[in-house]
């Protein structure tokens, strides 16, 4: 039963732990995998295909997986890992609902012959049509006046027909490029979170949780790291499940979600 895992941080291998979840039990997954060996995650071996297949099995009809990923550059060529993974998600049955960009205010060390890199992809996969879309409307429209005026429209045969012109609103749905301030003191105000080498901003998790889920939905991060997704799910009154292969990061995630201890070593042991 999925209830046994709710609002817990679980120490162990995420693919192994997800195999014990029932089918179609997760409303939304938000995660950033360890891609291209850019970081050393305590020697963790990343079984991408196995994890993707489990995510497909446990995602509810209409559920969403947000996959935050980038590419390393090796010997002058980008790996293309992000695209390979996106195509595999489609191959096993997910829809690629949106290809979004996570733009950072900083960048990696500059290269003498390439433009500065300051983004990652946020692939939004859905199992069928998304069941929840609470699109955020915080993009200021150029024309803010609210008005409605009778007008005319020229038809194909040359005749004129009457119509009402569009009513402009102050704010519209934001674009699919999301920019966040990143780094110490910006990604989050919690100093302890920076004990993890690769956190994403609190607001990134918050915005996706708002967009693709409702209160009381189940939010999963199978590679939860410092616990950002789980913390924001709790704040937004969702249920959460976090999994990580590192005991150290599990303890950090527990601290950030204000749990008293790791009760989440399933059956009291490490399942990794």
C-alpha positions in Angstrom: 0.0 0.0 0.0 1.3 3.4 -0.9 0.1 4.8 2.4 3.0 3.0 4.1 5.4 5.4 2.2 3.7 8.7 2.4 5.5 11.7 3.9 8.7 9.8 4.4 12.3 10.0 3.2 13.5 6.5 2.2 17.2 5.5 2.2 18.0 3.1 -0.6 18.0 2.4 -4.3 15.1 4.1 -5.9 14.4 1.5 -8.6 14.3 -1.3 -6.0 12.1 0.7 -3.7 9.7 1.7 -6.4 9.1 -2.0 -7.4 7.2 -2.3 -4.1 4.8 0.5 -5.0 1.4 -0.4 -6.4 0.6 0.4 -10.0 -0.7 3.9 -10.9 -0.2 5.5 -7.4 1.8 8.7 -8.1 0.3 11.9 -9.2 3.5 13.9 -9.9 7.2 13.2 -10.0 9.7 16.0 -9.9 13.4 14.9 -10.0 16.8 15.7 -11.4 18.9 12.6 -12.1 22.7 12.3 -11.8 23.5 12.6 -15.5 26.8 12.3 -17.4 28.8 11.7 -14.1 29.0 15.4 -13.5 28.7 14.7 -9.7 29.9 11.8 -7.6 26.8 10.6 -5.7 28.5 8.2 -3.2 29.3 5.7 -6.0 25.7 5.4 -7.0 25.1 3.4 -10.2 22.3 5.1 -12.2 20.0 2.6 -14.0 18.1 5.1 -16.1 16.0 2.7 -18.1 15.0 0.7 -15.1 14.0 3.9 -13.3 12.0 5.2 -16.3 10.1 1.9 -16.6 9.1 2.0 -12.9 8.0 5.6 -13.2 5.8 4.6 -16.1 4.2 1.8 -14.1 3.5 3.8 -10.9 2.4 7.1 -12.6 -1.4 7.6 -12.5 -3.4 8.1 -15.7 -3.0 11.8 -16.4 0.0 12.0 -14.1 3.1 14.0 -14.8 6.9 13.3 -14.6 9.1 16.5 -14.6 12.6 15.4 -15.5 15.2 18.2 -14.9 18.4 17.3 -16.9 21.3 18.8 -18.8 24.3 17.6 -20.9 28.0 17.5 -20.2 30.4 18.6 -22.9 33.1 16.0 -23.5 36.0 16.7 -25.9 34.1 19.6 -27.4 30.8 17.8 -28.0 27.7 17.8 -25.9 26.6 14.3 -24.9 22.9 14.6 -25.9 22.0 12.6 -22.8 19.0 14.7 -22.2 17.5 14.1 -25.6 18.3 10.3 -25.5 16.4 10.1 -22.1 13.4 12.1 -23.4 13.1 9.9 -26.5 13.2 6.8 -24.2 10.4 8.1 -22.1 8.4 8.5 -25.3 9.4 5.0 -26.4 8.0 3.3 -23.3 4.7 5.1 -23.5 4.9 8.7 -22.0 3.7 11.7 -23.9 6.2 14.6 -24.1 3.8 17.2 -22.9 6.3 20.1 -22.9 10.0 20.8 -23.3 10.7 23.5 -20.8 13.9 25.5 -20.0 15.3 26.1 -16.5 17.4 29.2 -17.0 19.9 30.1 -14.3 21.2 33.6 -13.5 24.7 32.2 -13.3 26.7 30.0 -15.7 29.5 27.4 -15.8 33.1 28.5 -16.4 33.3 30.3 -19.7 34.7 28.5 -22.8 36.9 30.4 -25.3 34.8 29.1 -28.3 31.3 28.5 -27.1 28.4 30.7 -25.8 28.0 30.7 -22.0 25.7 27.8 -20.9 23.2 28.7 -18.2 20.2 26.4 -18.6 18.9 22.8 -18.1 15.9 21.1 -19.7 12.7 20.4 -17.8 11.0 17.7 -19.8 7.3 17.4 -18.8 6.1 13.8 -19.5 2.4 12.9 -19.1 0.7 9.5 -19.0 -2.1 10.4 -21.5 -3.5 13.9 -21.3 -2.6 15.7 -18.0 -5.4 15.5 -15.5 -4.3 18.7 -13.7 -3.1 21.9 -15.3 -3.1 24.9 -13.0 -1.1 27.1 -15.3 0.6 30.0 -13.5 -0.5 33.4 -14.8 2.2 35.9 -13.7 3.4 37.2 -17.1 2.6 40.9 -17.4 0.8 41.6 -20.6 2.0 44.4 -22.8 -1.5 45.9 -23.1 -3.1 45.9 -19.7 -6.3 47.8 -20.5 -9.5 45.7 -20.0 -11.9 46.6 -22.7 -14.4 45.1 -25.0 -15.4 46.9 -28.2 -17.6 46.0 -31.1 -15.7 45.5 -34.3 -15.9 43.9 -37.8 -14.2 41.1 -39.5 -13.7 40.6 -43.2 -14.9 37.2 -44.4 -13.5 35.2 -47.3 -16.3 36.4 -49.6 -15.4 40.0 -48.8 -18.4 40.7 -46.6 -18.1 42.2 -43.2 -19.4 40.5 -40.0 -19.5 41.9 -36.5 -17.4 40.7 -33.7 -16.2 41.6 -30.2 -12.5 42.3 -29.8 -10.3 40.5 -27.3 -10.4 41.6 -23.7 -6.8 42.1 -22.5 -5.9 41.0 -19.0 -3.2 42.4 -16.8 -1.4 39.0 -16.5 -1.3 36.0 -18.8 0.1 32.5 -18.7 3.9 32.5 -18.3 6.2 31.3 -21.1 7.9 27.8 -20.8 11.3 29.3 -20.1 11.5 29.7 -16.3 14.4 31.9 -14.9 15.5 31.6 -11.3 18.3 33.1 -9.2 20.6 30.3 -8.2 23.5 29.8 -5.8 24.1 30.3 -2.1 21.3 32.3 -0.5 19.2 32.3 -3.7 18.2 28.7 -4.5 16.9 28.5 -0.9 17.4 30.4 2.3 18.3 27.2 4.2 22.1 27.0 4.6 22.0 23.3 5.3 20.7 22.6 1.8 24.0 23.5 0.3 25.6 20.5 1.9 24.3 18.8 -1.3 26.4 19.6 -4.4 23.5 20.1 -6.9 20.3 21.5 -5.5 17.6 23.1 -7.6 15.7 26.2 -6.4 12.8 25.9 -4.0 10.7 28.0 -6.4 11.3 25.6 -9.3 9.8 22.7 -7.3 7.0 25.0 -6.0 6.0 26.1 -9.5 5.8 22.6 -10.9 3.9 21.3 -7.9 1.3 24.1 -8.3 1.1 23.6 -12.1 0.6 19.8 -12.2 -1.0 18.8 -8.9 -3.7 19.6 -6.4 -3.8 19.5 -2.6 -3.5 16.0 -1.1 -1.9 14.6 -4.3 1.1 12.3 -4.0 4.4 13.9 -5.1 7.5 11.7 -5.6 11.2 12.5 -5.9 13.0 9.2 -6.5 16.4 10.9 -6.3 15.5 13.5 -3.7 19.0 14.7 -2.6 18.5 17.6 -0.2 14.7 17.2 -0.2 13.6 20.3 -2.1 10.7 18.7 -3.8 9.5 17.0 -0.6 9.8 20.2 1.4 7.8 22.2 -1.1 5.2 19.4 -1.4 4.6 19.5 2.3 4.4 23.3 2.4 1.8 23.2 -0.5 -0.3 20.6 1.4 0.6 17.6 -0.8 1.8 14.2 0.3 5.4 13.4 -0.5 7.7 10.4 -0.9 11.5 11.0 -1.2 14.1 8.4 -2.0 17.9 8.7 -2.1 20.8 6.3 -2.1 22.8 8.4 0.3 22.2 8.1 4.1 23.8 11.6 4.5 21.4 13.2 2.0 18.4 11.4 3.5 19.2 12.9 6.9 19.5 16.3 5.2 16.1 15.8 3.5 14.6 14.7 6.8 15.9 17.9 8.4 14.4 20.1 5.7 11.0 18.4 5.9 11.1 18.7 9.7 10.8 15.1 10.5 12.1 14.0 13.8 14.0 11.0 12.6 14.4 8.7 9.6 11.6 6.2 10.3 11.8 5.6 6.6 14.5 3.0 6.4 11.9 0.5 5.3 11.7 -2.3 7.8 14.6 -0.6 9.6 17.2 -1.3 7.1 18.9 0.1 4.0 17.3 -1.2 0.9 20.1 -0.1 -1.4 
